[in-house]
Amino acid sequence: MSLPSTARVVIIGGGVVGVSTLYHLARAGWTDCLLLEKNELTAGSTWHAAGNCPNFSASWAVMNMQRYSLQLYRGLAELVDYPINYHVTGAVRLAHSDARMREFERVASMGRHQGLEMKICTPEELQAYHPFMETHDLAGGLWDPLDGDIDPAQVTQAMAKGARDLGARIARFTPVTGVRREGGEWIVETDQGEVRCEIVVNAAGYYARRVSEWFLPYGGRLAPAAVMSHQYFLTDEIPELAAWTKEAGRKLPILRDVDTSYYLRQDKNGLNLGPYEPNCKAHWITEDDPFPEDFSFQLYPDDLDRLEWHIEDAMARVPILGTQGVARNINGPIPYAPDGHPMIGPMPGVPNAFEAHSFTFGIAQGGGAGKVAAEWITEGATEWDMWACDPRRFTDYTDREFCIDKAMEVYGHEYAMHFPRHSWPAARDRKMSPVDARVRSLGGQMGSYNGWERANWFAQPGDDTSEEATQSWLRAGPWEPRIREECEAVRDGVGVLDLPGFSRFSLEGTGAADWLRSRIAGALCRVGRMTLAYFPDERGRILTEMSVLRHGEDAFTLITAASAQWHDFELLKKHLPEGLSLVDRTRELSTLIVAGPKSRDLLEGISTADLSLGWLTHQQAEVAGKPVLMVRVSYAGELGWEVHASFDDMPAIYDAVLAGGAKPFGMFALDALRLEKGYRTWKGDLSSDYSLLEAGLDRFVKLDKPEDFPGKAALLAESRRGVAKRFATLVVDAGDCDAPYMSSVWSGDEIVGETTSGGWGYRVNASIALAMVRADRAAPGAELEVEIFGERRKAVVQPEGPLWDPENLRLRA
């Protein structure tokens, strides 16, 4: 085809994800879209992919995406009239320990909530599914009947045909050489001419980081990804397997031995073994291994020695694997993001540009990724909250070394369990508090929050602070008595939490107040006060929560979660009128939380502040002789203040607070304290899966205010008809584990909701879960069950309001 001069959307990259995005755009009615591929479709990672298609994921968002993909693929051949080799064989996952069985129980519960039937199996049941497997050392496993494998090229070509049939266009052998911005539009440059478009999508696979360089002049950043070498090999035909297949009339299910980190599946009448080895290799990161201009349909040299241990383990597990030699080895590039999840969504900092790249399981996720990307482009929002895959989750700390170190860590732990108290050690200490050394000297055990190091808990001499100790689902551990002590100190005395990295923006200019009123669902506070503000989308769903501090008629500080920095700044900037100033001041100030019934006594001795000012006020003052902003608010739910000061001044302030008798506490204690107050977390309890009314935020929604705001019509309609779900606080008879995120809530034999966060409340001495429950099951006193690692545990819906200090008397003291 001749290259068109214009298109509404141009997609760069012709792998399964780029083609799926084109197909889903066309299905949404956006047919004036063009995909540009430098070679043939599938020339990157797609052509050499193994093509495995699991539903399994420990991430709610990723499971949604994979579930959609597999459902799409099962009907795609008929839908677009294109033949596809898709084998729905089912799959077994093996567990060597009770900890792994708990992970399987959790994922199976999430799957049931999404309509999937995954079965927890005994070793004997596993062997019935896979008769060639040894099971003597297994604790059990998981069976997914809808798992399988698909031909990567065929599924890509099928979606390409579907897109073309709907009117979209594909230009193969058309390398993109750059982009530029003119008159509010993009000019995509190729060796065959230029294409003017409204929107551009970086779906360039392992070339995505290089493509991202073109967007640097327009506010972009280098895409945070690295390229890993993944090998799998195919054996010669195995006579025993051929005979079994002929007799059974089907293929063996896929086997994943996740504790020893490999998959093993039938390929024709041989086997395909693909390990994820800890001694892995990143490519194109050194001068003697430069990034190639074109690596289409190419592979790396064989490196089977790297896989020796895994090969021997797999042969012991399935002895027929060792009866035949290697027929073919595949060693190809796969892009990895620093957390192993892909990047789908708005390109940070760049107008009308999107990303859909860094897929480590691109075939399994490709169908759902195209749906998500198309929704971002056509509607500005996605059906499911996709923060787990949003490119804005990584900010200014993801340099090249970080991306490589994290990619190698993730690859080498591809099947690792993600325990609630565990912090991954690679590529740490990117952004440091001004009192970081002091915090660590006091026993601080650190975690990373948008790259900022914060203490999770404070160890005492003799405590086990090894990484191994944190690899547990249990509430109990070396941290547990320390968290209790920290919570009790905040309850009975005074505690201090060093909290660097709060995202903070200054908003000023004539009309700033009026503009804010048009973006938030509620009212603004008076000068000298603060409020919580909620920003809905057009559906009335929650985009974000910000603390709004009003310094003047049109002068504000907006404070939000550390991880929300780029997301929330973009949310504001995208709609900012001319004449208003919006500045990110996150790196200019740090924060201490000083909280507890004796916090006023402590601060009186070191501060010039008027500590009689009421709750939700703020003032300029001095602490330890240093200028600060004192904010009368406490996420811990006790009398307290946030102390905001410059990095240079914070060490003196922190030392003065410690000298005044404050006990350091960490993020784990803060999480326990906020649960008792029913305070929500961003992208946990507060996500775009729920409306503001469902989330129980009615008091922050002013449907009668004169200003329009996004989602007002949707919220008015929802208010009239009633909410489908309702936020509820549950007290759970939880046993030794608290409810994880997205645990199913049952009423009899029905799933009626899901938890959004959970943990132990040390002031109320109970396990707490915050949940979204079907409205007719959310009445106070209702008895429900929360499924925690396969066990249904009794839960009781609590009266509306906090469990601790329900009248907020301590908070307002």
N, C-alpha and C positions, 0 to 999 in steps of 0.2 A: 504494500500500500504506500501511497505517497504521504509524506508527513504533513498533517494538517497544521495550519498556522495558529489556530486557537483551540482551546479546550477549557471546560470548566474546571476539571481536575486533571493533573498530571501525576502519575505514579511512577517513581523511579525504582525499578527492580521487578523482574519477572519470575520470582520464585513462588512457592505456593501461597505465601502471605500477600504479596503484591497482587497476584491474580485473584485471590479470594476477595481482597478489598475492591478490586474492579468489579467483580461479579456482584458483590453485595450493593455497591453503589448503583449498578444498573438495575438490580432488583428493586431498589428504593426509588427508581424513576430518574436517577441522575445518569443518563446515557451519554451525555457529551463529555466523556471521560477517556483519557488516553493513558495507556501503560507503555513505558519505554524500557526496553531490555537490551543490554549491550551485546548479548549473544543470542542463543536460543532460550526459550522458556526453560526453567529448571536448571540453568547452567551453574548455579552456585551450590549451596548446601542441599538443595532439594533433590537433585538427581541422585546423590549418593546416600540419601537418608535411608535408614532401615525401614521406616514406614510403620513403626509400632503406634498403636492408637489406644492408649489407656484413658479411662475416665478418672482414675485415681489421682488425687492431689490433696495435700494438706491445706491448700489455700481455697477458700470458698469461691473467690473470683475465678481462679484458674480452673477449678472443677466445673464451674458454670460454662466456661469457654470450651473446655474439652468435651463436656457432655453435648453441647450444641454441635460441635464438629462431627462427633461420631453419629449423632442423629441425622445430620445433613448428609453425611457420606453414605449412610445406609439406603437413602433414596435418591442419591444424586444421579446415578447412571440413568435411571428412568426419567428423572426430571429434565435432564438436558440431552438425553438420547446419545450417550457416549459410554462405551463399555469400560468397566473398571474391575480390576482384580482386587476385591475386598473380602478378606477372610475374617469373619467374626468367629474366632476360635474360642473366646474366653481366655482368661489368664489366672494363674495362681501366683500369689506373693507369699514367700516363705518367711516365717518368724523363728528366730533362734532364741528368743527371750520373751519374758512377760512384758517388758517395756515395749517391745515391737508389737506384741499382740494388742497392747493398749492403743498404740497408734492406729492399728488396723480397725479397732473398734470405733475409734473416733471418726476416721474417714468413712467407714461404712455407715455410721449414723448421719454424717453430712450427706452422703450419697442418697440415703433413704429420703431425706428432706428434699432433695432435688429430683426424686422420682426414680432413683437407681436402686437396684436390688443387688447389693454385694453381700456375700455370705462369709461369716467367720467359720473356719474349718478346723477340724482335728487333723493330725498327721495322716490318719487313715483315710479321711475324706479327700485330702490332697492327693494321695496316691491313686485314688480311684479316678481323679481327673487326669493325672499324669502318671501312667503306670511304669515309666522308665526311671522314675525318680527314687532316690534313697531318702527316707524320712525319719530314720532312727534318732536323729539329734535335734529334731524340730519341736518347738513349743506349739506350733499350729500354723495357721496362715489365713489368707483371704482369697476368695474366688469372685471374679467379676465376669459374668457371662457375656458382657457386651464388649470386652476388650478384643483386640485382634490386630491385623496388619493390612496395609493397603499399599498399592503401587503408587509411589510418590509422583512419578511423571504422569500417570493416567489421571489421578485426581486433579492435578494441576491443569492438564489439558481439558478435562471435563468442565472445570469452572471457566476456563478460557473460552470454550465453545459457548457455554451459557451466557457469558458476558457479551461475546460477539453477536449472538443471536438476538440479544436485547438492544443492540445498537452501539455498545462500547467498542473502542478500538485498541488494537495492540500493534506496536511497531517493534519487531525484533531486529537484531543486528543494528541497533541505533544507540550507540553509547552517548550518555549524557556527559557533557564536559564542564558544566557549570550552571549557575543560576544568577540572576540579578533582579533587582526590584525597580520597576518603573511605573509611575502613576498609580500606585496602589495595587499593581498586579505583578505577577511573577513572569519573568522571561526564562524559559528553560532552554539552555543552549545544547545543541547536539552537533555531531559531525555532518548531519544532513539538513541543518537549518534550525530555526528557533520556533518555539511554541509559546504563545502568550496564554496565561491561565490565571484563574482566581486563586486556586489552591494547589499546593504541591505536597506530595507525600514521599518521605524517605522510607522506602521498603527495600533497601539495598542489601539486606543480609549482612555478610561479613565485610561488605564495602560501606556499611552505614556510617562508620566513623569517618571515613574519608569523605563521603558525601556531606556529612555535617560540617566539614570545613568551609564549604561554600556559603553557609549561612552565618558564619561568624560576623561579617560586616553588618548584618541586619539584626543583631541582638542574640545570636545563637551561641551555642557552646559545643565543644567536641562531644559526640555521643559517648556515654560511659560504657564501653564494651571492650572485650578482648576476644581473640580468636584462639580456640582450643583445638587440638588434634584429637579426634575420636576414631577409634578403630573397632571394627568388628570383622569376623571372618566367617566364611561359609565352608562347610565340610563337603567332601565327596558324598555320594549317595550311601546311606546306611541301610543294608538289607533288612535288618530287623524293623527299622522304622517304616520302610517301604511296605513290608508285609502287614504291619499293624494298620497302616493308613488304608491299605486296600480292604482289609477286613472290617475296620471300623467305619469306613466311608467318610472320614473327616481328618483334619489335621490335629496334631497335638495342640493343647493350649500353650500360650506363652508362659514361660517360667521366669520369675524375677526373684533371685536370691538377694534381697536388698541388704541383708546384713553382711554379705561378702561382695556386694556391689557389681552385679552383672545381670543381663537378661539373656535368655536362651530360648530360641524359638525355631520351629520347623520352617525350613525353606526348601520347597519341593520335597525331596525325600532325604535331605540332609538337614543339618542344624546350623543355625546362625548364633554365634556367641559374641556379645558386645559388653565388655567390662567398662566400668568407670574407675580407673586405677588412681590411687593416691599419688603415685609417682608420675603424674600426668605432665603434659608438655603444651606450653603455649607457643604459637608460631607468629612469625613476622614481627618480632620484638627486638631483634638485634641487628647490627650492621651486616653480619654475614648471612642474615635471613631476612632480607628487606621485603616490604609489602609489594606484591607484584601488581603490575598494571592490569593484568588479566589472568585470572586463574579459572577460567570457565572449563567445566568438565575435566578438571585435573584433580590428582590425589597427591598426598605426600608419600615418600618412600615407606615401605613396610617397617614396622618397629615392634615385632611380636615379642621380643625379649621383655618389653615393658609389661606384658600381660601374663608372664609365665605363672605367677602365683594364682591368678584368677583362672587360668586355663586348667591348672591342676585341681583347683577346688571344684570347678564345674565338672570335670571328668569324674571326680569322686561322687558328686551329687547325681549325675546322669552318666553312668559308665559307658553307654553306647557312643557318647561323644568321642571317646578315646579310641574307638575302633577304626576310624578313618582319618585320612590326612586332610590338610587344608587345601581346598580347591581354589579359593580366592580370598584375598585380604583387601579390605577397604579401609583406608586411612585418610580421612578428609577433614576439612575445616568446618567448625561449628562456632557461631558467635555466642558469647556468654556475657550477660549483664552481671554486675557485681553481686546480685542476690539470686541469679538464676532464673528470674522471671523476665518475660519480654518487655519491650517498651511499646506501648500502644496509646496514642493520644496526642494532645497538642505539643508541638515542639517548643520547649521552654524559651521564652523571650522573643519568639519570631511570629509575626502576624500571618495568619492563613497558611500555616505550615504544620504538617502532622508527621508523626513517626509510627512505623509499624515494623520493628526490626528486633534483632538480638533474641531470636527464638532458638532455644536449645531443643525443644520438642515441636518443631515447626509443623510437622505433618499432623500430629494430634491436635495442635492448637490452631492450625491454619484456618479452618472453617469458621470457628468462633472469633478468631482475630479479625477476619474480614468483616464479620458482622459488627464487632465493636468499633473498628476503624471507620466503617461507613456511618455508623450512628454518630460518632464524634463529628464527622464532616458534615453530614446532612442535618443533624438535629442539635448539635452542640452539647449533647448529653448522651449517656449510655443507659441501656435498660438496667444493667446490673452495676453496682458501684465497682469500679475497676481501678481503685487506687493502687492495688497490688501490682499493677502493670503500667501505671501512669509515669511517663518519662520525668515528670517534675518531682518525683520522689527522691531523685538524686540531685544535689545542688553543687556548690562550688568546691567541694573537696575531692571530687572524683578525677584526680589526675591520672596520667598514664600508668604510673606505678601502682596506684590503688586498684585500677581496673584489672591489671594483670594479676596482682596478688589475690584479689577476691575471686576472679574467674578460676584460678587454680584451686582455691579453697573450695569453691562451690562444686567444681567438677569432681574433685577428689572425694567429696562428700555428697554426691548426687542423691543418694538414697538416705541421707542422714535424717534422724529424727530431730525435730525442732522443739526442744524442751523449753518450758516457760521461764526458767531461771538461768538459761545458758546464753552466753555471749560468744560469738565467733571471734577468734583472736586475730585473724589476718588484717593487715592494713588499718591498724588502729591509730589513735592519737593524732588525728588529722586536725581537729579543732579543740583547743584547750581553754579551760577556764583560767582566769588570772590567779586562782588559788588552787590550781590542780595539784601541785606538789604537796600543799598543806593537807588537802583532802585525802590524798593517798597515804600520807604519813599517819593519818588518823585511822587507817584501815579501810579506806574506801575501795570497794570492789566495783570496777567501772563497767559501764555500758555505753554504747554509742547511740546518739539521738541526732539524726541529720548530721552525722559526723562529729557532733559535740560530745566530749567525754563527760559523763555525769556518774556520780556514785549511785549504785543500785542498793548497796547495803554496806554497813561498816563491820568488818571482822574484828574480833578480839584475839589476842595471842592464844594460839592453840587451835583456832578454828581451821577447818579444812577448806582452803581456798583454791584447791585444784580444779582444773576444768572438768575432770572426771566426776567430781562431786556434784556438779550442776546438771549432769546428764540423767535427769530423773523427772518423772511426771508428778512425783509426790510433793505435797505441801511441805512435809518435814524435810529438813536438811540443815546444814550448818548455818544457813541464813535465817532459819525460822525463829530461833530464840532472839536473834538480834533485831529482826523486824518487829517482834513483839516489844522489845525494850524501847526501840525508837518510837513506836506508836504510843507507848505508855508515857514516854517523856513528853511528847507533844500533848497528850491528854492531861498530864498532871503538872508539868512544869513549862519548859520552853525548849523547842528544837529549832535547828537551823538547817536549811537545805540550800546548798550551792546549786544554782540553776542557770548555767550559761545557755545561750542559744535561743532564748525566747525570740520568735520572729516579731519584729516591731517596725511599724511604718509610721512616718509622720504625714499627715494630710492637712494641708492649709490652702487658703485662698477664699476670696469672696464667693459665697454660694456653696462652700464645702458641706455645711450642715444640711442644706436643702438636698444636695446630691446624695448624701448618706441616707437621708430619710427615704429617698426613692430606690435605694438598693436593699434596705433591711426590712424585716417584717414588723419590727416593733418601733418603739419611740426612742428618741435620743435623750440623754441625761442633760442636766443643767451644767453650767460651767463650774468646775471644781469637783465634779463628781464623775463616776464611771458607771457603765452598764454592760451587760452582755448583749451582743447584737448577733442576730442570725440572718444569714444570707441564703435565701431559697433560690432554686431554679424555677423555670416556668411551670413545672409540675408541682411546685410547692414542696419539693424535696430539699433536704439539707445539703447545701454546698459547704458551708463552714460556719464556725462560731468565732467571733472576735470580741475581746475586751476593748471597749471604747472609752478612752479617757479624754475628757473635754477640758482643754486649757483656756479657750476663748470662744467667742461666738462662732468662729469658723476655723478653729485650730484644734487638732485632735492627734492623739497617739492611738494607734490600733495595734493590739498585741494578740498574737495567736500562737499555735503550737509550733515547736521547732521544725517538725517535719512538714508543716504547711507553708514554709517560707515562700517558695517559688509559686506554688499553687495559689496561695491567697494574694500575693502581690500581683500576679497576672489577672486574677479575678477582679481586683480593683482597677488596675491599669487599663484593662480592655474597654471599660466603659467610662473612663475618666474624661470629663469635659475639659476643653481648653481653658486655661486660666487657673486650674487647680494644680498644686504641687504635691506629688506623692514620692517620698524618699524612703528607701530601705535603710534603717539604722540598726539592723540586727547586730552588726559587729562593733557598734560604738559603745554599747552598754552591756553589763551583766546584771544578774539578779540574785538576791538572797530571799528565801522565804523564812521569816521568823514567826513562829506560831506556838501558841500554848497559853494557858491562863496566866502565866507569869511573864509573858512577852512584853507587856506594857511596863512592868517594873524594870525589866532589863533595859529596854530602850530609853526609859526616863533618865538612866544614868549615863548614857552615851550620846543622846540625841537632843537637838534643839526643836524637834517637831512638837506640834500641839497634838498630843496623843489622846485628847478628849474628842477630837473630830470623829464623827460617826462612821459607821460601816459604809463602804463604797464611796469614800472620799479620797482625795489625793492632795499632796502638798509638797512644795520644795522645802528642804530642811538640810541639816547637817547631821551626820553620824560619824563619830570618831573624828570630828573636825573636817570631814569630807562632804562635798555637796551630793545630795541624793534626791531622788523622787520617792516619797513614801506613799504607798497605796494601801488603803485600809481594806484588804481583802485577803481571804485565806482559802485556798483549794483544799487545805487539810481539815477545814471545818471547825477550827478553834479560833479564839481571839488571835489576830495576827496581822502582819504587814508584809507586803512585798517591798523590798529595798532595791531600787534601781540606781546603779552608779557606773561611772566609767571604769574601764579595765584597770587603769592605773591606780584608781582609788580603792578598788574592791579589796585588796589584801589587808589594808589597815582596818577596813570596816569588818571583815570576816574575823580577824583576830580579836577585835573589840567585842564582837558578839560572843565568840567562844569564851573569852575571858570573863564575860558577864554570866557565864554558867549555862549557855545553850548547849544542848547535846546534838551533835550532827546526826541527821537522818537522811535516808536515801530514797530513790525513786520507788522501790518496792513498798516501803512504808507509806509513801504518799499515795500510791495506788490503793492500798488498803484503806487509808483514811478517807479518800474521796468516794470509795464505794459505799461507805457507811452514810455518806451524805447524799448519795444518788447523783453525784456529779458525773457528767458524761465525758468520754474521751473522744477526740477527733479521729474519725475513720475507724472507730470501734463502735461506740454507741451512737455517734453522730455520723451518719453516712447517707449517701444519696439513694440508698435502698428504701429510705423512710421519709415520710413527710414530717414537717414541723409539728403537726397536730398528732400524728401517730407517736412521735417521740415525746409527747407529754410536755411540749414547750409552749402551750397555749398562752401562758402569761407573757411571753415575749412576742406574741402575734397580735397586732392591732388591726383587725380587719375593718374597723370603722374610721381609721385615720384617713385624711383627705388625699394623701399622696398614694399614687399607684406604686407598686413594686413588683418584681418578678414573682410569679406564682400566686398573686393575690386572687385572681379569678379561680384558680384551681383550689386554693385553700377555702375560699368562700363556698364553693360547690361541695367540698369535702365536709365542711362544717355543717352544711344543711343535711347531707345524707348520713353523716356519722362515719367515724374512722373504721377501717377494716381491722387494724391492729392497734394495740395500745401499749405504751411503755409501762413496765411493771418492775418493781423490786421484789425479788424472791429471797426468802430464807430457805436454804437447802440443807437437807440431811445428807451431807456430801461425802462422808467417809474420809479417806486419806487424800483425795484429790478434789480441788475445786473445779467448777464448771469452766471449760475452755470456751473461747469465742466460737459462736455458731454451734453450740450444743443444742440438740433438739429438745423442745419442751412438749411433753405429752399430756393429753387428757384422755384417760382410758386408752383406747386403741388408735387415737388420732394424734398426729403431730399438729400442734396448735400454735407453735411459735419457735423462737430460737433465742438463745442467750447472746448478748452482745459483749459482755465482759463478766468476769467472776473472780472471786478471791475471798480470803478470810478477813473478817472484820474483828480486829483485836479489842476494840472498845465495846462492841456488842457481843463478842465471843460467839460468832456464828459465821457460817459460810454464806456468802451473798452472791446472787447473780442478778445482773441487770438484764432485762429481756424485753423482746417484742412479742406480745401474746395476742392471739385472736381476741377481738374486743369482747365477745360474749364469754370469754374464759378469764378475763382479767380483773374481776371484782375482788376487792380485799377479802381475804379469808379463803379464797378458792384454793383447793388442794390440787396440785398438778404434780408432774414428775419431770425431772431434768435427767436426760441421758448423759452420763459421765463415763466415758470409756466403756460403753456397753452395758452399764448398770443404770437402771432407772431409779433415781433417788427422789424421795418425797420432797416437794417444794411447796411453800405456802406464799400466796400473793399478799404483800404487806399493804397497809393503808398508804395512801398517797403522801409523799413527803419523806424526809430523811429518817433513817433508822436511828441515827445518833443525833441527839439534841434537835428533835423535830420542830421545836419552836424557834430554833436559831438563837436561843438566849445566850449561849456561850460565845457564839460568833459575834454577836452585837454588843457584848459586855462593855 
